Amino acid sequence: MSARDSQVKRMADLLREGATMLSQACPECKTPLFRLSSGEVVCPGCNKRVVFAKPSETERVASQSVVASSLEEVLIEKISELQSSLRMSKDVSEIERYAKVLSSLFELLEKVRGAKR
């Protein structure tokens, strides 16, 4: 029996035993990973247990900070654009619309800045 046939047989056996094939593949051999009924994840190609690393709290906070900074920049840019439009406007209903949108953008900007702290 070839190595490939052996691997397919092992995968079939895992399925019969109640394991679930996952959408992730083994980082080493690229074989689909399986979650056993015990919760353990294994690679039938390498015959190894696989552990998924969770992002650390520091990585998660850093990622959120990058997103918040990017969003803050966009909000400031939009506020600036609306400020220019507001300055040119003479129509009262248009001025009211700009004021409502600016108010919402400033509220959102404060929330984003609060999330960065």
Contact map, one row per residue, 1 for C-alpha under 8 A:
111011000000000000000000000000000000000000000000000000000000000000000000000000000000000000000000000000000000000000000
111111000000000000000000000000000000000000000000000000000000000000000000000000000000000000000000000000000000000000000
111111100000000000000000000000000000000000000000000000000000000000000000000000000000000000000000000000000000000000000
011111110000000000000000000000000000000000000000000000000000000000000000000000000000000000000000000000000000000000000
111111111000000000000000000000000000000000000000000000000000000000000000000000000000000000000000000000000000000000000
111111111100000000000000000000000000000000000000000000000000000000000000000000000000000000000000000000000000000000000
001111111110000000000000000000000000000000011000000000000000000000000000000000000000000000000000000000000000000000000
000111111111000000000000000000000000000000000000000000000000000000000000000000000000000000000000000000000000000000000
000011111111100000000000000000000000000000000000000000000000000000000000000000000000000000000000000000000000000000000
000001111111110000000000000000000000000000010000000000000000000000000000000000000000000000000000000000000000000000000
000000111111111000000000000000000000000000010000000000000000000000000000000000000000000000000000000000000000000000000
000000011111111100000000000000000000000000000000000000000000000000000000000000000000000000000000000000000000000000000
000000001111111110000000000000000000000000000000000000000000000000000000000000000000000000000000000000000000000000000
000000000111111111110000000000000101000000000000000000000000000000000000000000000000000000000000000000000000000000000
000000000011111111111000000000000000000000000000000000000000000000000000000000000000000000000000000000000000000000000
000000000001111111100000000000000000000000000000000000000000000000000000000000000000000000000000000000000000000000000
000000000000111111100000000000000000000000000000000000000000000000000000000000000000000000000000000000000000000000000
000000000000011111110000000000000001100000000000000000000000000000000000000000000000000000000000000000000000000000000
000000000000011111111000000000000111100000000000000000000000000000000000000000000000000000000000000000000000000000000
000000000000011001111100000000000111100000000000000000000000000000000000000000000000000000000000000000000000000000000
000000000000001000111110000000011110000000000000000000000000000000000000000000000000000000000000000000000000000000000
000000000000000000011111100000011110000000000000000000000000000000000000000000000000000000000000000000000000000000000
000000000000000000001111100000011000000000000000000000000000000000000000000000000000000000000000000000000000000000000
000000000000000000000111110000011000000000000000000000000000000000000000000000000000000000000000000000000000000000000
000000000000000000000111111011111000000000000000000000000000000000000000000000000000000000000000000000000000000000000
000000000000000000000001111111111000000000100000010000000000000000000000000000000000000000000000000000000000000000000
000000000000000000000000111111000000000000000000000000000000000000000000000000000000000000000000000000000000000000000
000000000000000000000000011111000000000000000100000000000000000000000000000000000000000000000000000000000000000000000
000000000000000000000000111111100000000000001100000000000000000000000000000000000000000000000000000000000000000000000
000000000000000000000000111111110000000000000000000000000000000000000000000000000000000000000000000000000000000000000
000000000000000000000000110011111000000000111000000000000000000000000000000000000000000000000000000000000000000000000
000000000000000000001111110001111100000000110000000000000000000000000000000000000000000000000000000000000000000000000
000000000000000000001111110000111110000011110000000000000000000000000000000000000000000000000000000000000000000000000
000000000000010000111100000000011111000011110000000000000000000000000000000000000000000000000000000000000000000000000
000000000000000000111100000000001111111111000000000000000000000000000000000000000000000000000000000000000000000000000
000000000000010001110000000000000111111111000000000000000000000000000000000000000000000000000000000000000000000000000
000000000000000001110000000000000011111100000000000000000000000000000000000000000000000000000000000000000000000000000
000000000000000000000000000000000011111100000000000000000000000000000000000000000000000000000000000000000000000000000
000000000000000000000000000000000011111110000000000000000000000000000000000000000000000000000000000000000000000000000
000000000000000000000000000000000011111111000000110000000000000000000000000000000000000000000000000000000000000000000
000000000000000000000000000000001111001111100000111000000000000000000000000000000000000000000000000000000000000000000
000000000000000000000000000000001111000111110011110000000000000000000000000000000000000000000000000000000000000000000
000000000000000000000000010000111100000011111111110000000000000000000000000000000000000000000000000000000000000000000
000000100110000000000000000000111100000001111111000000000000000000000000000000000000000000000000000000000000000000000
000000100000000000000000000010100000000000111110000000000000000000000000000000000000000000000000000000000000000000000
000000000000000000000000000110000000000000111111000000000000000000000000000000000000000000000000000000000000000000000
000000000000000000000000000000000000000001111111100000000000000000000000000000000000000000000000000000000000000000000
000000000000000000000000000000000000000001110111110000000000000000000000000000000000000000000000000000000000000000000
000000000000000000000000000000000000000111100011111000000000000000000000000000000000000000000000000000000000000000000
000000000000000000000000010000000000000111100001111100000000000000000000000000000000000000000000000000000000000000000
000000000000000000000000000000000000000010000000111110000000000000000000000000000000000000000000000000000000000000000
000000000000000000000000000000000000000000000000011111000000000000000000000000000000000000000000000000000000000000000
000000000000000000000000000000000000000000000000001111100000000000000000000000000000000000000000000000000000000000000
000000000000000000000000000000000000000000000000000111110000000000000000000000000000000000000000000000000000000000000
000000000000000000000000000000000000000000000000000011111011000000000000000000000000000000000000000000000000000000000
000000000000000000000000000000000000000000000000000001111111000000000000000000000000000000000000000000000000000000000
000000000000000000000000000000000000000000000000000000111111100000000000000000000000000000000000000000000000000000000
000000000000000000000000000000000000000000000000000000011111110000000000000000000000000000000000000000000000000000000
000000000000000000000000000000000000000000000000000000111111111000000000000000000000000000000000000000000000000000000
000000000000000000000000000000000000000000000000000000111111111100000000000000000000000000000000000000000000000000000
000000000000000000000000000000000000000000000000000000001111111110000000000000000000000000000000000000000000000000000
000000000000000000000000000000000000000000000000000000000111111111000000000000000000000000000000000000000000000000000
000000000000000000000000000000000000000000000000000000000011111111100000000000000000000000000000000000000000000000000
000000000000000000000000000000000000000000000000000000000001111111110000000000000000000000000000000000000000000000010
000000000000000000000000000000000000000000000000000000000000111111111000000000000000000000000000000000000000000000010
000000000000000000000000000000000000000000000000000000000000011111111100000000000000000000000000000000000000000000000
000000000000000000000000000000000000000000000000000000000000001111111110000000000000000000000000000000000000000000000
000000000000000000000000000000000000000000000000000000000000000111111111000000000000000000000000000000000000000110110
000000000000000000000000000000000000000000000000000000000000000011111111100000000000000000000000000000000000000000010
000000000000000000000000000000000000000000000000000000000000000001111111110000000000000000000000000000000000000000000
000000000000000000000000000000000000000000000000000000000000000000111111111000000000000000000000000000000000000100000
000000000000000000000000000000000000000000000000000000000000000000011111111100000000000000000000000000000000100110000
000000000000000000000000000000000000000000000000000000000000000000001111111110000000000000000000000000000000000000000
000000000000000000000000000000000000000000000000000000000000000000000111111111000000000000000000000000000000000000000
000000000000000000000000000000000000000000000000000000000000000000000011111111100000000000000000000000001000100000000
000000000000000000000000000000000000000000000000000000000000000000000001111111110000000000000000000000000000100000000
000000000000000000000000000000000000000000000000000000000000000000000000111111111000000000000000000000000000000000000
000000000000000000000000000000000000000000000000000000000000000000000000011111111100000000000000000000000000000000000
000000000000000000000000000000000000000000000000000000000000000000000000001111111110000000000000000001001100000000000
000000000000000000000000000000000000000000000000000000000000000000000000000111111111000000000000000000000000000000000
000000000000000000000000000000000000000000000000000000000000000000000000000011111111100000000000000000000000000000000
000000000000000000000000000000000000000000000000000000000000000000000000000001111111110000000000010001000000000000000
000000000000000000000000000000000000000000000000000000000000000000000000000000111111111000000000000000000000000000000
000000000000000000000000000000000000000000000000000000000000000000000000000000011111111100000000000000000000000000000
000000000000000000000000000000000000000000000000000000000000000000000000000000001111111110000000000000000000000000000
000000000000000000000000000000000000000000000000000000000000000000000000000000000111111110000010010000000000000000000
000000000000000000000000000000000000000000000000000000000000000000000000000000000011111110000000000000000000000000000
000000000000000000000000000000000000000000000000000000000000000000000000000000000001111111000000000000000000000000000
000000000000000000000000000000000000000000000000000000000000000000000000000000000000111111100110000000000000000000000
000000000000000000000000000000000000000000000000000000000000000000000000000000000000000111110110000000000000000000000
000000000000000000000000000000000000000000000000000000000000000000000000000000000000000011111110000000000000000000000
000000000000000000000000000000000000000000000000000000000000000000000000000000000000000001111111000000000000000000000
000000000000000000000000000000000000000000000000000000000000000000000000000000000000000000111111100000000000000000000
000000000000000000000000000000000000000000000000000000000000000000000000000000000000000011111111110000000000000000000
000000000000000000000000000000000000000000000000000000000000000000000000000000000000010011111111111000000000000000000
000000000000000000000000000000000000000000000000000000000000000000000000000000000000000000011111111100000000000000000
000000000000000000000000000000000000000000000000000000000000000000000000000000000000000000001111111110000000000000000
000000000000000000000000000000000000000000000000000000000000000000000000000000000100010000000111111111000000000000000
000000000000000000000000000000000000000000000000000000000000000000000000000000000000000000000011111111100000000000000
000000000000000000000000000000000000000000000000000000000000000000000000000000000000000000000001111111110000000000000
000000000000000000000000000000000000000000000000000000000000000000000000000000000000000000000000111111111000000000000
000000000000000000000000000000000000000000000000000000000000000000000000000000100100000000000000011111111100000000000
000000000000000000000000000000000000000000000000000000000000000000000000000000000000000000000000001111111110000000000
000000000000000000000000000000000000000000000000000000000000000000000000000000000000000000000000000111111111000000000
000000000000000000000000000000000000000000000000000000000000000000000000001000100000000000000000000011111111100000000
000000000000000000000000000000000000000000000000000000000000000000000000000000100000000000000000000001111111110000000
000000000000000000000000000000000000000000000000000000000000000000000000000000000000000000000000000000111111111000000
000000000000000000000000000000000000000000000000000000000000000000000000000000000000000000000000000000011111111100000
000000000000000000000000000000000000000000000000000000000000000000000001001100000000000000000000000000001111111110000
000000000000000000000000000000000000000000000000000000000000000000000000000000000000000000000000000000000111111111000
000000000000000000000000000000000000000000000000000000000000000000000000000000000000000000000000000000000011111111100
000000000000000000000000000000000000000000000000000000000000000000010011000000000000000000000000000000000001111111110
000000000000000000000000000000000000000000000000000000000000000000010001000000000000000000000000000000000000111111111
000000000000000000000000000000000000000000000000000000000000000000000000000000000000000000000000000000000000011111111
000000000000000000000000000000000000000000000000000000000000000000010000000000000000000000000000000000000000001111111
000000000000000000000000000000000000000000000000000000000000000110011000000000000000000000000000000000000000000111111
000000000000000000000000000000000000000000000000000000000000000000000000000000000000000000000000000000000000000011111
